[in-house]
Amino acid sequence: MRFPAAVILLGCLAMAFTGPSAAQQGFPSKPIRFLIPYPPGGGTTVVAHLISPKLQELWGQPVIVDNRAGGNTIIGHDALLRLPADGHAIVMSSSTFLLNSILVKVPYDSFKDFTPVTTLYNSEQVLTLSPKVPATTLKEFIAYAKARPGELNYATISSGGSTHLAAELLNMMAGIKTQQVNYKGAGPALTDQVGGQVQIAFTAPAAAINFIKSGQLRALAITGDKRTPALAQVPTFAEAGLPGFEATIWFGVQARAGTPKDIVERLAADLARVIRIPEISERMVAEATEPYTMTPDAFAARMRKERAEYERIVKLAHIVVD
């Protein structure tokens, strides 16, 4: 049976404007697994547990927070690729995901095997100083370090991660030379810094805030273009005398490559909707994180741009991970 071309065209147009696709209408059809590539108790797990009940209300399906720590986030990302590309499994990514693609051999293609969904929040990094060092400002510390090349140490919580990159960027921009001491987590690193075993550290404000407020550590500067409300007394790097220093960490969600585009867009919209709920956004701000969402395309563009910048810094600072 033959139909006029006009009838076929009208039929196609009708199908195009009937709303969400069948895939999206049936999503989610089972529990969502939210992979967190960090140990329990960290900031990413806190955020995941904060938003998962709201997502569960929105989707009518359980949201299972699944910590898959190890390998500097590689294990958690690799676990996603062993699950179907249907949007029912997502992973929390961060700037470390990009650094891994530059510094270490990963068992996947960081850009071809994943689909960016949205950022969730930005976390600044605060530069803290042991009170055993006789400096009260960033300028004073830089002068102190210049007089002692190679004698001072900085703590990192992952070799090749964001804290490592920030410390080497400081070395490069300030013209100083400090040495890396790697730790398994922020807690042990900050404890040793209080004791003076290491002099400086870059950490998420949420991890260092109690040490700073108690006077056990001295905050010299914080990344970002404005002060963080939770640490309003701490100047930005520009205010402290080092303009152009930037080491903000983003955290966001990715799905497996091949996930239908309309499901990716649905995930992005729903995650953004939940992050904007006042009780959630206000709690995040109180924890010194900045709720920040992007469309999938904008997130992908940001990742490509930042990877190029990280490659430049890694090359200039001669960062190598053993």
N, C-alpha and C positions, 0 to 999 in steps of 0.2 A: 504494500500500500504506500502510495506517495503522498507527501504533504507539501504544500507551497512553502517556499523559503521563508516567507513572512511569518507563517504560523510557527515554524521551527524557531525563528528568532525570538518571537514573543514568548515562547515556552522557555527558552534559555534565560531571557530577562526575568521572567517570573521566578525561576529557580534561584537566580542571583540575588533577589531582593526578598527572599522569604525569611531572612533572619539568620541566626547562627547555624553553622553546619551541623550535620548529624553528629560529627565527632565532638563538637563543643557542647551540644545539647545533652549528650550522655556523659559529660565530664563534670565532676569525677564520679566514677562508677564503683570505686573501691577505695580503701584507705590510702592516704598519701604518705609516703616515706620521705622524711626530711633529714637528709644525711648531713651531719656536722663533722667536718674532718679535724676536729680538735677534741681534747679530753673533756669529760664533764666538768662543770664548775666554772668554765671560762665565760667571757662576755658573749660569745656567739651562741653558746648553749642557753644562756640566760635570755637572750633575745628570742631564740627559737621557742622556748617555753612560754615566753610572754605573748607571742603572737599566735601560737598554735591553737589555743582555745577559741579565739575569734575566727580563725580560718575554719575550724571544725564547725562552728555555728553557720558560717557562710556556705560551706560546701556540703554539710550534712554527712560528712565522712570523717572518721578518725584521722588525726594527723600525728604520725609516730615520729618523735624526735630520736634519731638513731646516730649516736656518736661513733664515728669510725676514725679514730685518731691514728697518727703515725706517718712517718715519711714526709714530714713537713707539709702535710695536707694531701699528699699524693695518694695515700691509701683510700681516703674518703672519696676523692674524685674518681679513682679507678673503680670503686664499688658501684658508682652510678652507671658505669658503662656495662655492667653485668645485669642490669635491669632493663625492662622494656622501654622503648622510646615513646611512651604514651602520656607523659606528664604526671604520672602517679608516683614518680620518684624525682626529687630535686636535691640539689646540693648547695650548701653555703660556700661561696667562694670569697676570696679576698685578694688584695694586691699580691700576696704570696704566690697565688696561682700563676700570675704572670712572671714573677721572678723565677719560679721553678722552671718555666719554659725556656729561660735564658741560661740558668746556672747549672742545672742538673739534667740527667737523662730521665725522662718520664715515659711511662708505658702507654702513652696516648698522644694524639696530636691536640695540643691545647686549644686550637682554634677550629679544627675540622670536626672534632668529636663532641663538642659542647655547643649549646645554644644559650647565649645570654638572655636572661629573663628580665631582671631589674636589679638595680642597687637597692639596698634596704637602708643603709646608714653609712655615714662617714665617721671615722674615729680619728681625731687628731692624735699626735704624739707629743708628750711633754718631756722635756729634757730636765732630768733631775740630777742633783749634785750631792755627794756625800757632805754632811756638815763638817767633816774633818778637813775639807779643803777650804783654805781661807779666801774665799771669793763669794760675793753676794749677788753679782750680776753676770750676764753672759760675757760682757766685755772684759770684766775682771778675770773670769775663768779662761778666756782665750789668751789673755796676756800671761796668766799663770802657766798654761799648757805650752805656750810657745817657748817659755824659759826652761821647759822640761820635756824635750822631744823624746817620745818613746817610753816615758816613765809612768804615764797614767793609763788606766784601763777603762774600757767601757763594757758594760754587760749587754748581751743579746740573748734572746730567747729562741732564736733559730738561726743557724748559720746560713746566710743567703736570704734571710727573710727581711721583712720591712724594717725591723729595728737595726739590723746589720747595715742595710742600705742607708738609713738615716744617719747612723754614726759615721760611716765613711764619707757621706756627703758633707757632714760637718767638718771632718778632717780636711776635705778638699777645699771647701769654701772659706774656712777660717784660717787655713794655712797652718794647721797643727798636726801632730802625730800621736795618736793614742792607739792602744792595743786592744784587740777583741778578747773577751772571756765569755764563752758560750754556756748558757744554762738551759735546763729542761723546762723552766717555766718562769713567769714573772715573780712569783712568790720568793723562791730562793735567790733570784737575782737582786731583788730589792732588799732582802734581808742582809745579803753580803754588802750591798751598797751602804746600808745604814752602819754596818760595822767597819766600813772603810776599805774592804778588800778590793772593791772596784770604786772608781770615782764618779763616773757618769753612766747614765742609762737613758734610753728612749723607751717609753712605755705608754700604753693607753692610759688616759687620765683616770679611768674607772679603777685601774689596778693600783695606781700610785696615790690616789686622792687622800686616803687616810694617813699615809706616811707624810704627805705634804702638810696636811692640816694639823697633824700632831707635832710638826717641827722636826721629825726624824730625818726628813730629806728636804732639800731646798730646790724649789722649782725655778729654773732660770728662764725658760721660754717655752712657748707652745706653738705648734704648727697651725696653719690656717690664716685666713685674712682678717679674722676677728677673734676677740677673746672668747673663751668658753665660759658660759654662765656659772658652771659648777666650780670653776677656778678663776673667778673674775679678777683676782689680784695678779695673775700671771700674765706677763706681756707676750705678745706675739713675737716671732723672730724678727720681723721688720721693726717693731717697736724697740726690741732689745738691741738693735744695731746690726742685724744680719738680713737685710732685705733679699728677697729672691729664694730664700730657703723654703722648700716645700717637701713634706713627707707625709701628707695625709693618707690614711689607709681607708680604702672603701671595703665594704662588705656587701655582698649581693647574692642573688640566686641564679643558678644555671640549671638547665635541663639537658637531657641527652640530645645530641644532634639527631635530626629525623623526627623529633616531636612535631606534630602538626602545628602550623603557624597560628591557627586560631586558638589552640589550646595554650600556646606560649603567651599570646596576647591576653587570654583570660587569666592566666596565672599572674602576669604582670599587673593587670588592672586590680585584681583582688588583693594581691600583696600590698599594692599602693594604698588601696582603700583601708586596709587594716592598720597599716603604719600611721595613717592620718587620724585614727581614732584618738581623741584628746588624752584619754587615760594612758594610752600606750606611748604616744609621742612625748607627753610630759614626763613620763617615767624614764624614757630614753635620754631626754635632755638632762634630767637630774643625775643620770649616770655618766654625764659628759660625752654623750654621743649625739650626733646630729641626724635625725631622720631625713633620708634623701632618696627619692625614687626617680627612675628614668624609664623611658620606653625601651623595649628590646633593641631597637636600632640604635638609639642614642648610647645605650650601655655598650653595645658591640663597638661603636666608634670610639668610645672612651678607652676601652681596653686596647684597641689597636694603637691609639695615640700614646697611651702610657707605656706600653711595651717598648715602643721606639725610644722613649725618654729613659726608661730603665736600662736599655741596652747601652745608651750613651754614658750614663753614670757608671755602670758596671765596668765599661771599657776604660773610662778616665780614671776611676779609682782602683783599677786592677783587682777587682773583687773576684776571688776564686773560692769555690767550695770544695773541700777535700772529700 
